[in-house]
């Protein structure tokens, strides 16, 4: 089993899900008392959030790249960045690494194309929904992306940062997201990418009128398969 290096804390609410699901997946595949061999570095998310809002992406990338190198030096053989948004700086993180970064966008795109779907609705932070880095990664695999309108993108971003990242789950917010899913279906989406690792904390398969691609679970399963290969 390869040792997984996890960069978490963005937010710790979803990072705890990564840890739980990684161990469950390993146990399911290997049986007995097997669990994941992993090293977790949990970042103070307030620092990253501030850099995001200031547009200081290079500084944020360098900070995470330093942590990634620490994990490699500690014995990690595969790296997981436990967030969608910060894959915007994946190139910076990979620059000085000798171990593979398991890219959440590539893993998700492969799952989408395997399902025979070519057009998806994307939910996430405004950074993920509005900037090119995530769209381009899916487009590279032949997947077309649509997002909610501007008002809904802003509201979803508020829900993520003001509620979900803090472990706050509000029924009204869940209903708003479900309405966004329905709207994306009406715009021609064939599936929904939960492109923020906090959204699956409140939205489940049964809440969606379309197949859901839970990026957290996809990321975990891809990493487990690589760790055991």
C-alpha positions as CSV (number, residue, x, y, z in Angstrom):
1,X,0.0,0.0,0.0
2,X,1.3,3.4,-1.0
3,X,1.4,6.2,1.7
4,X,-1.1,9.0,0.9
5,X,-0.3,12.6,1.7
6,X,-3.4,14.7,2.4
7,X,-3.4,18.5,2.4
8,X,-6.6,19.3,4.3
9,X,-8.3,21.9,6.4
10,X,-10.0,23.6,3.4
11,X,-12.3,23.1,5.2
12,X,-11.7,20.6,8.0
13,X,-15.4,19.7,7.8
14,X,-14.8,18.0,4.4
15,X,-11.3,16.9,5.3
16,X,-12.7,14.7,8.1
17,X,-14.9,13.1,5.4
18,X,-11.8,12.4,3.3
19,X,-10.1,10.6,6.3
20,X,-13.2,8.6,7.1
21,X,-13.9,7.6,3.5
22,X,-10.3,6.7,2.7
23,X,-10.2,4.3,5.7
24,X,-13.6,2.8,4.8
25,X,-12.6,2.2,1.2
26,X,-9.3,0.5,2.2
27,X,-11.1,-1.7,4.7
28,X,-13.7,-2.6,2.1
29,X,-11.1,-3.6,-0.4
30,X,-8.7,-5.4,2.0
31,X,-10.9,-6.6,4.8
32,X,-10.0,-7.3,8.4
33,X,-8.6,-4.4,10.3
34,X,-6.9,-2.7,7.3
35,X,-6.9,1.1,7.2
36,X,-5.3,3.7,5.0
37,X,-1.6,4.6,5.4
38,X,-1.8,8.4,5.3
39,X,-0.2,11.6,6.5
40,X,-2.6,14.5,7.0
41,X,-1.5,18.2,7.1
42,X,-4.4,20.4,8.1
43,X,-4.0,24.0,7.0
44,X,-5.4,27.1,8.9
45,X,-8.1,27.8,6.3
46,X,-8.5,31.5,7.3
47,X,-5.1,32.2,5.8
48,X,-5.9,30.6,2.5
49,X,-9.3,32.2,2.4
50,X,-7.7,35.7,2.8
51,X,-5.3,35.0,0.0
52,X,-8.1,33.8,-2.2
53,X,-10.1,37.0,-1.6
54,X,-7.1,39.2,-2.2
55,X,-6.3,37.4,-5.5
56,X,-3.0,36.3,-4.1
57,X,-3.1,32.9,-5.8
58,X,0.6,32.5,-6.3
59,X,1.3,33.1,-2.6
60,X,-1.4,30.5,-1.7
61,X,0.1,28.1,-4.2
62,X,3.6,28.5,-2.8
63,X,2.3,28.0,0.8
64,X,0.6,24.8,-0.2
65,X,3.6,23.7,-2.3
66,X,5.8,24.0,0.8
67,X,3.4,21.7,2.7
68,X,3.3,19.2,-0.2
69,X,7.1,19.0,-0.1
70,X,6.9,18.4,3.7
71,X,4.5,15.5,3.1
72,X,6.8,14.0,0.4
73,X,9.8,14.3,2.7
74,X,7.7,12.6,5.5
75,X,7.2,9.6,3.3
76,X,4.0,10.3,1.2
77,X,4.0,8.5,-2.2
78,X,0.8,10.1,-3.5
79,X,-0.6,13.5,-2.8
80,X,-4.2,14.5,-2.3
81,X,-5.3,18.2,-2.2
82,X,-8.6,17.8,-0.3
83,X,-10.4,20.7,-2.0
84,X,-11.6,21.6,-5.5
85,X,-10.9,25.3,-5.5
86,X,-7.2,25.2,-4.7
87,X,-6.5,22.9,-7.7
88,X,-6.3,26.3,-9.4
89,X,-2.7,26.3,-8.2
90,X,-2.0,22.6,-9.0
91,X,0.8,23.5,-11.4
92,X,2.6,25.5,-8.6
93,X,2.2,22.6,-6.2
94,X,3.5,20.0,-8.7
95,X,6.5,22.0,-9.7
96,X,9.0,20.7,-7.2
97,X,7.3,17.4,-6.3
98,X,8.7,14.0,-7.2
99,X,5.4,12.2,-6.2
100,X,2.1,12.3,-8.2
101,X,-0.6,14.8,-7.4
102,X,-4.0,13.0,-7.8
103,X,-5.9,15.8,-9.6
104,X,-9.5,15.9,-8.6
105,X,-10.6,17.4,-12.0
106,X,-9.1,14.6,-14.0
107,X,-10.5,11.9,-11.7
108,X,-14.0,13.5,-12.0
109,X,-13.8,13.9,-15.7
110,X,-13.0,10.2,-16.2
111,X,-16.0,9.3,-14.0
112,X,-18.2,11.5,-16.1
113,X,-17.1,10.2,-19.4
114,X,-17.3,6.6,-18.2
115,X,-21.0,7.3,-17.5
116,X,-21.5,8.4,-21.1
117,X,-22.2,12.0,-20.1
118,X,-20.8,15.0,-22.0
119,X,-22.6,18.0,-20.4
120,X,-22.7,18.7,-16.7
121,X,-23.8,21.3,-14.3
122,X,-21.0,22.5,-12.0
123,X,-21.6,23.6,-8.4
124,X,-18.8,25.0,-6.3
125,X,-17.2,28.2,-5.0
126,X,-17.4,31.2,-7.3
127,X,-13.7,30.6,-8.1
128,X,-14.4,27.1,-9.3
129,X,-17.6,28.0,-11.2
130,X,-16.4,31.2,-12.8
131,X,-12.7,30.7,-13.6
132,X,-11.2,28.6,-16.3
133,X,-9.0,26.2,-14.4
134,X,-11.8,23.7,-13.6
135,X,-13.8,24.2,-16.8
136,X,-10.6,23.6,-18.9
137,X,-9.8,20.4,-17.0
138,X,-13.2,18.9,-17.8
139,X,-13.3,20.3,-21.3
140,X,-9.9,18.6,-22.0
141,X,-11.8,15.3,-21.5
142,X,-14.7,16.4,-23.8
143,X,-17.0,17.4,-21.0
144,X,-19.0,20.6,-21.5
145,X,-19.8,22.7,-18.3
146,X,-22.6,25.0,-17.4
147,X,-23.1,26.8,-14.1
148,X,-26.0,28.6,-12.3
149,X,-26.7,32.2,-13.0
150,X,-24.7,35.0,-11.4
151,X,-27.2,35.5,-8.5
152,X,-27.2,31.8,-7.7
153,X,-23.4,31.5,-8.0
154,X,-23.0,34.3,-5.4
155,X,-25.6,32.7,-3.1
156,X,-24.0,29.2,-3.3
157,X,-20.6,30.8,-2.5
158,X,-22.1,32.4,0.6
159,X,-23.7,29.1,1.7
160,X,-20.3,27.3,1.3
161,X,-18.2,29.8,3.2
162,X,-20.7,31.1,5.8
163,X,-22.4,27.8,6.5
164,X,-21.0,24.5,5.2
165,X,-17.3,25.3,6.0
166,X,-18.4,26.0,9.6
167,X,-20.6,22.8,9.9
168,X,-23.8,24.8,9.7
169,X,-26.6,23.1,7.7
170,X,-29.7,25.1,6.9
171,X,-32.8,23.6,5.3
172,X,-33.5,26.8,3.4
173,X,-30.1,26.7,1.9
174,X,-30.5,23.1,0.9
175,X,-33.7,24.0,-0.9
176,X,-32.0,26.8,-2.8
177,X,-29.3,24.4,-4.0
178,X,-31.9,21.8,-5.1
179,X,-33.6,24.6,-7.1
180,X,-30.3,25.3,-8.8
181,X,-30.0,21.6,-9.7
182,X,-33.4,21.7,-11.3
183,X,-32.5,24.8,-13.3
184,X,-29.3,23.2,-14.5
185,X,-31.3,20.2,-15.7
186,X,-33.6,22.6,-17.6
187,X,-30.6,24.1,-19.3
188,X,-29.6,20.7,-20.6
189,X,-27.2,19.3,-18.0
190,X,-27.1,15.5,-18.0
191,X,-25.3,15.2,-14.6
192,X,-24.3,17.4,-11.7
193,X,-20.7,17.9,-10.5
194,X,-20.5,18.7,-6.8
195,X,-17.3,20.6,-7.4
196,X,-16.8,21.7,-3.8
197,X,-16.0,19.1,-1.1
198,X,-18.4,20.7,1.3
199,X,-21.6,20.5,-0.9
200,X,-21.9,16.7,-0.4
201,X,-22.3,17.4,3.3
202,X,-25.8,18.8,2.6
203,X,-26.7,17.5,-0.9
204,X,-27.2,13.7,-1.4
205,X,-28.0,11.6,-4.5
206,X,-31.7,11.6,-3.7
207,X,-31.8,15.4,-3.7
208,X,-30.9,15.7,-7.3
209,X,-33.0,15.2,-10.5
210,X,-29.8,14.2,-12.3
211,X,-26.9,11.8,-11.6
212,X,-24.5,13.3,-9.1
213,X,-20.7,13.3,-9.4
214,X,-19.4,13.7,-5.8
215,X,-15.9,14.9,-6.3
216,X,-14.9,14.0,-2.8
217,X,-15.9,10.4,-3.2
218,X,-14.4,10.2,-6.7
219,X,-11.1,11.6,-5.5
220,X,-11.0,9.1,-2.6
221,X,-11.8,6.1,-4.8
222,X,-9.2,7.1,-7.4
223,X,-6.5,7.6,-4.7
224,X,-7.3,4.2,-3.1
225,X,-7.1,2.4,-6.4
226,X,-3.7,4.1,-7.0
227,X,-2.5,3.3,-3.5
228,X,-3.3,-0.3,-3.9
229,X,-2.1,-0.7,-7.5
